[in-house]
C-alpha cells in the first residue's frame, strides 16, 4: 500500500515576525532606491518658500548639484535623493516630494520641451557670501540679513576696513546693506542730529576714515564703492536694496567733486558739483539731479519717493515674464509663485525709469507710476541687481521699528526675489543665446 504525502505548495511559506520585519524593510529599501529624486515645489503647495532656498544652498554646500526648474511650479528645485536631505527638509519644515526616476525624467522632458517657457538650470557650487554691514548697531534692520538668517544660509560680514584691504577677493557674492555711500550719513541730519545713535555713527565713521588714512568719510566711501565696482568688474555678483543702490551710483559719478555740505564733512560742497557728475562711471543711472538740501531725505531724483502718489492699497509691482530658454538670467531672478508683488517703501523706494541707462533690464515695475522696482545689469564680467525699498513685509519701516519676524511670512513673494539673487551665482555658466 502506497501512502500519499501532501507536498507543500511552492507558493506557500511561513515567516517568523522577525523575518517579516526584515522583508518589509527590504521592500521599503527597494522602494526608496527607485525613488531617486527629491522635488521641492515652489508653487502654492510649498509651506515655507524662504527656507526652501536654504535647503538648496545646504545641498550645494554638501557637494551635490541642484536642478532649478525655471517656471515649473513656481521655480521648483530637484535634487538627487538622500536620506539626510529628506531629514533636513523635515527639520526645516519644507514641503517636498520623493519621486522615482520615471517621474524625474518626465519632469525634465516637460521642462526641456522647446514649446514651453521653462528650462533647467544646473546649480553646481555654493557661492561664498559676504554682506557689507556696519559693525555698530543701527536702529534698523536689513531685509537681506534677516532672510539669510531665516533661510539658514551662511555669510560673512565685511565693512569699510575689510573692503579697503582687499577682502572681497575671497567672495563670489556681495550684498550692500542699507547704506549711504555719499558720505552724508543717510541724510538723517535734519531729523536725527540730536539722537545718540546718529552721533555715535558719525563718530565711528570718522574714526574709521582716519584709521584708513582718509580725510573725510566721503573719500573713504568713494574708495569702498570703487573696490566694489572692481569686484563686480572681475566677475563678482552684487546685490543691493534701498539707498545702497542710488547712493552707490551717485558716489561713483561724484568722484571728481565734493557733493557734501559742511555739516557732513566740514566744508561746503563744490558750487558746480552737479555739472561735474560723470555718468559714464555709474552702473544703472544717468542724467540725474542731486538733491543738495542737507535736511532733505532725498539724495537725487533717481528715487521717486517724494513725488509718487500711490495709495498703499494699490501699491503693487509686476514682475516681467522672460523667456526661460533665451533670457536665462532674468528668468532666474524673477522666479516666484506670484507675479504681482506687494510694494514697500524705503529711503529709496523706486526708480524713475527716465534715469535708467540703456541696457538696464527692468524685471519689476509699476507701469501706472512709471517706476522701476527691480532692475539688473552687467558690469565687466560681473552682474548686479538693485531692488527698491527697505523691507518687503513692512510697508513703511521707520527708524527704531522692530525687525520683521519672517516666521510670519514664510511665503513672502517679495523676499523670494532676494533669495533668487543668492542662488544665482551657483548656476552653471550658460552662454546666452543671440
C-alpha positions in Angstrom: 0.0 0.0 0.0 1.3 3.3 -1.1 1.0 6.1 1.4 0.5 9.5 -0.2 2.1 12.5 1.4 1.0 16.1 0.8 3.7 18.2 -0.8 3.9 21.8 0.2 2.9 24.3 -2.4 5.9 26.3 -3.7 3.8 29.4 -3.2 3.1 28.7 0.5 5.6 29.8 3.1 5.6 30.8 6.7 7.8 33.6 8.2 8.5 34.4 11.7 7.7 38.0 12.8 11.4 38.8 12.7 11.7 37.6 9.1 8.5 39.5 8.2 10.0 42.7 9.6 13.2 42.1 7.6 11.2 41.5 4.4 9.2 44.7 4.9 12.5 46.7 5.4 13.9 45.2 2.2 10.8 46.2 0.2 10.9 49.7 1.7 14.6 50.0 0.8 13.8 48.8 -2.7 11.1 51.5 -3.0 13.5 54.2 -1.8 16.1 53.0 -4.3 13.6 53.5 -7.1 12.6 56.9 -5.6 15.8 58.6 -6.8 15.0 62.4 -6.5 13.5 64.9 -4.2 11.3 67.6 -5.7 10.9 70.8 -3.7 7.8 72.5 -5.2 7.8 76.3 -5.2 4.2 76.9 -6.1 1.3 77.4 -3.6 1.9 73.8 -2.3 5.1 74.9 -0.5 4.8 75.6 3.2 7.9 77.6 3.5 9.3 79.2 0.3 12.1 81.0 2.1 13.6 78.0 3.9 13.4 76.1 0.6 16.3 78.2 -0.7 18.2 77.3 2.4 17.7 73.6 1.5 19.0 74.2 -2.0 22.1 76.0 -0.6 22.6 73.3 2.0 22.6 70.7 -0.8 25.2 72.7 -2.7 27.4 73.1 0.5 27.3 69.3 0.8 28.8 68.8 -2.7 25.7 67.9 -4.6 24.1 69.7 -7.5 20.6 71.1 -7.7 18.3 71.4 -10.8 16.5 74.7 -10.7 13.3 74.2 -12.8 12.6 77.6 -14.1 8.8 78.3 -14.4 7.9 74.8 -13.3 5.6 75.0 -10.3 6.9 78.4 -9.3 10.6 77.7 -9.9 10.9 74.3 -8.1 14.2 72.6 -7.1 15.0 69.0 -7.9 18.0 67.1 -6.4 19.3 63.5 -6.0 17.6 61.6 -3.2 19.4 61.3 0.1 18.0 60.3 3.5 20.0 63.2 5.0 18.3 65.6 2.6 14.9 64.3 3.3 15.5 64.6 7.0 16.7 68.2 6.6 13.5 69.1 4.7 11.5 67.7 7.6 13.6 69.6 10.2 13.2 72.9 8.4 9.5 72.5 7.6 10.0 72.5 3.9 7.4 70.7 1.7 9.0 68.1 -0.6 8.0 65.1 -2.8 10.0 61.9 -3.2 9.8 60.9 -6.8 11.1 57.9 -8.8 13.3 58.0 -11.9 10.4 57.8 -14.3 8.8 60.9 -12.8 12.0 62.9 -12.7 12.6 62.1 -16.3 9.1 63.1 -17.2 9.6 66.5 -15.5 12.9 67.0 -17.2 11.3 66.2 -20.6 8.4 68.6 -19.9 10.6 71.4 -18.8 13.0 71.0 -21.8 10.3 71.0 -24.4 11.0 73.8 -26.8 7.4 74.8 -27.0 7.1 75.7 -23.3 8.5 78.6 -21.4 10.6 76.5 -18.9 14.2 75.4 -18.6 16.6 73.6 -16.3 19.5 75.5 -14.7 22.1 73.4 -13.0 23.3 74.8 -9.7 26.8 73.5 -9.1 28.6 75.2 -6.2 27.5 77.2 -3.2 28.8 80.8 -3.6 30.9 82.4 -0.9 28.7 85.1 0.7 29.5 88.4 2.1 27.3 91.2 3.5 28.7 94.8 3.7 27.2 95.9 7.0 28.3 98.3 9.8 29.7 96.7 13.0 28.0 99.2 15.3 24.3 98.6 15.9 22.0 100.8 13.9 18.3 101.4 14.7 17.0 99.5 11.7 17.4 96.0 10.2 18.4 94.8 6.8 16.0 92.6 4.9 18.8 90.6 3.3 20.5 89.6 6.6 17.1 88.8 8.0 16.2 86.4 5.3 19.7 84.8 5.1 19.4 84.0 8.8 15.9 82.7 8.4 16.8 80.5 5.5 20.0 79.4 7.3 22.3 80.5 4.6 25.8 81.3 5.9 27.6 84.6 5.2 30.4 86.8 6.4 30.1 90.4 7.5 32.6 92.9 5.9 32.7 96.6 6.2 34.9 99.5 5.1 38.2 98.2 6.6 37.8 94.7 5.1 36.8 96.2 1.7 39.8 98.6 1.6 42.3 95.9 2.4 41.0 93.7 -0.4 39.0 91.0 1.3 36.4 91.0 -1.5 38.6 88.7 -3.5 37.6 85.9 -1.1 33.9 86.1 -2.1 31.6 85.4 -5.0 28.6 87.4 -3.9 28.2 90.7 -2.0 25.2 92.4 -0.6 25.4 96.1 0.3 23.4 96.7 3.5 21.2 99.8 3.8 23.9 102.4 3.3 24.8 105.9 2.2 27.9 105.8 0.0 27.9 109.6 -0.5 29.3 110.4 3.0 26.2 112.3 4.1 25.3 109.8 6.9 22.0 108.8 5.3 20.9 112.4 5.1 19.4 111.8 8.6 20.9 115.1 9.9 17.6 117.1 9.7 15.6 114.6 11.7 18.1 112.9 13.9 21.1 115.1 14.5 20.4 115.2 18.3 19.9 111.5 18.7 22.6 109.3 20.3 22.7 106.7 17.6 23.2 109.3 14.8 26.1 111.0 16.6 27.6 107.6 17.5 27.5 106.6 13.9 29.1 109.9 12.7 31.9 109.4 15.3 32.5 105.8 14.3 32.6 106.6 10.6 35.0 109.5 11.0 37.2 107.4 13.3 37.4 104.6 10.6 38.2 107.2 7.9 41.1 108.5 9.9 42.3 105.0 10.7 42.3 104.2 7.0 44.1 107.5 6.2 41.2 109.3 4.6 40.5 113.0 5.5 36.7 112.6 5.0 34.1 109.9 5.3 33.0 110.7 1.7 36.5 109.9 0.5 36.5 106.6 2.3 33.1 105.6 0.9 34.2 106.5 -2.6 37.2 104.2 -2.2 34.8 101.5 -0.9 32.5 101.8 -3.9 35.5 101.7 -6.3 36.7 98.5 -4.7 33.1 97.0 -5.0 33.0 98.2 -8.6 36.2 96.4 -9.4 34.9 93.3 -7.6 31.9 93.3 -9.9 34.0 94.0 -13.0 36.2 91.0 -12.2 33.2 88.6 -12.1 31.6 89.2 -8.7 27.8 89.2 -8.1 26.4 92.4 -6.4 23.0 92.8 -4.8 21.7 95.9 -3.0 18.4 97.4 -1.8 17.1 100.8 -0.7 19.6 103.7 -0.6 22.6 101.5 -1.1 21.6 101.4 -4.8 21.3 105.0 -5.8 24.0 106.3 -3.5 26.4 103.8 -4.9 26.0 105.3 -8.4 25.9 108.9 -7.1 29.3 108.3 -5.3 30.8 106.9 -8.5 29.6 109.8 -10.6 30.8 112.3 -8.0 34.4 111.0 -7.8 35.8 114.3 -9.1 33.9 116.7 -7.0 32.5 117.4 -3.4 28.8 117.0 -3.0 28.7 117.1 0.8 27.7 120.2 2.8 29.7 121.4 5.8 27.7 119.6 8.5 28.8 116.3 6.9 32.4 116.9 6.0 33.5 120.3 7.5 33.4 122.3 4.3 30.8 123.3 1.7 30.0 121.4 -1.4 31.5 122.5 -4.7 29.3 125.1 -6.3 29.5 123.3 -9.7 29.1 119.8 -8.2 26.1 118.9 -10.4 27.9 119.9 -13.6 30.9 117.7 -12.6 29.0 114.5 -12.2 30.4 111.8 -14.6 27.6 109.4 -15.6 30.0 107.2 -17.6 31.2 105.8 -14.2 27.8 104.5 -13.0 26.1 101.1 -13.2 22.4 101.8 -13.5 21.5 105.5 -13.6 22.3 108.6 -15.6 21.3 112.3 -16.1 20.0 112.5 -12.5 19.9 115.8 -10.5 21.3 115.8 -6.9 19.2 116.9 -4.0 21.7 119.1 -2.2 19.4 120.2 0.6 21.1 118.8 3.7 17.8 118.3 5.7 16.1 116.5 2.8 15.9 112.7 2.9 16.3 112.5 -0.9 19.7 112.1 -2.5 18.6 112.8 -6.1 15.7 112.5 -8.5 16.6 108.8 -9.2 14.3 107.9 -6.3 10.5 108.7 -6.7 9.6 108.5 -3.0 8.9 112.3 -2.7 6.8 112.6 -5.8 4.9 109.3 -6.0 1.2 109.4 -5.2 0.2 105.8 -4.6 -2.2 104.6 -2.0 -0.9 101.7 0.0 -3.9 99.6 -1.0 -2.9 100.0 -4.7 0.9 99.8 -4.2 1.9 96.7 -6.2 4.5 96.0 -8.8 4.5 93.4 -11.6 7.3 91.0 -12.5 8.1 90.7 -16.2 7.8 87.4 -18.0 11.1 86.4 -19.6 11.9 83.5 -21.9 13.4 80.9 -19.7 15.3 79.4 -22.6 16.6 82.7 -24.1 16.7 85.1 -21.2 18.0 82.7 -18.5 19.4 85.3 -16.1 16.3 87.5 -15.6 14.2 84.3 -15.6 16.2 83.0 -12.6 15.9 86.4 -10.8 12.1 86.6 -11.2 11.2 83.1 -10.2 8.2 83.4 -7.9 4.8 81.9 -7.0 3.2 85.4 -7.5 3.9 87.7 -10.4 2.2 90.7 -8.7 4.2 91.7 -5.6 3.2 94.0 -2.7 5.0 97.3 -2.8 7.0 98.6 0.1 8.8 101.9 0.9 12.3 102.8 1.9 14.7 105.7 2.0 14.9 104.8 -1.7 11.6 103.3 -2.8 11.6 103.0 -6.5 13.5 104.3 -9.6 12.5 106.9 -12.1 12.6 104.9 -15.4 13.7 108.0 -17.2 17.0 107.9 -15.3 17.9 104.4 -16.2 20.9 103.7 -18.5 20.3 101.9 -21.8 20.8 98.2 -21.4 19.5 98.1 -17.9 16.9 95.2 -17.6 13.7 96.2 -15.8 12.5 93.0 -14.0 9.7 94.5 -11.9 7.8 97.8 -12.4 4.7 99.8 -11.6 3.5 100.8 -15.0 1.0 103.4 -13.8 3.7 105.2 -11.7 6.4 105.0 -14.4 8.7 103.5 -11.8 11.1 100.5 -11.8 11.3 98.5 -8.6 13.7 95.7 -9.5 16.5 96.1 -12.1 19.5 94.1 -13.3 22.6 94.6 -15.4 26.1 93.6 -16.2 29.4 95.3 -15.4 32.6 93.9 -16.8 32.5 90.2 -16.1 30.1 90.6 -13.2 26.4 91.1 -12.6 24.4 93.4 -10.3 20.8 93.7 -9.1 19.2 96.7 -7.5 15.9 96.3 -5.6 14.0 99.4 -4.4 12.5 99.6 -0.9 13.6 98.6 2.6 11.6 95.5 3.8 9.2 93.5 1.6 6.9 92.7 4.5 7.0 96.1 6.3 5.4 98.7 4.1 6.9 101.8 5.8 9.7 100.6 8.1 10.6 103.5 10.4 13.8 104.1 12.3 13.6 102.2 15.6 10.9 99.8 14.4 11.4 96.1 15.4 12.7 93.7 12.8 10.2 91.7 10.7 9.6 88.2 12.0 9.9 86.0 8.9 8.2 83.1 10.7 5.0 85.1 10.0 5.9 85.5 6.3 7.4 82.1 5.1 5.7 82.5 1.7 6.7 86.1 1.0 6.9 86.8 -2.7 8.9 90.0 -2.1 11.6 88.2 -0.1 11.8 85.4 -2.7 13.3 87.9 -5.1 16.2 88.5 -2.7 16.9 84.7 -2.4 16.8 84.3 -6.2 19.9 86.5 -6.2 21.5 84.4 -3.5 21.4 81.3 -5.7 22.1 83.0 -9.0 25.9 82.8 -8.7 25.7 79.0 -8.2 24.3 78.5 -11.7 26.4 76.7 -14.3 27.5 79.4 -16.7 25.3 79.1 -19.8 26.2 81.0 -22.9 23.4 83.5 -23.7 21.7 83.0 -27.0 21.8 85.8 -29.5 
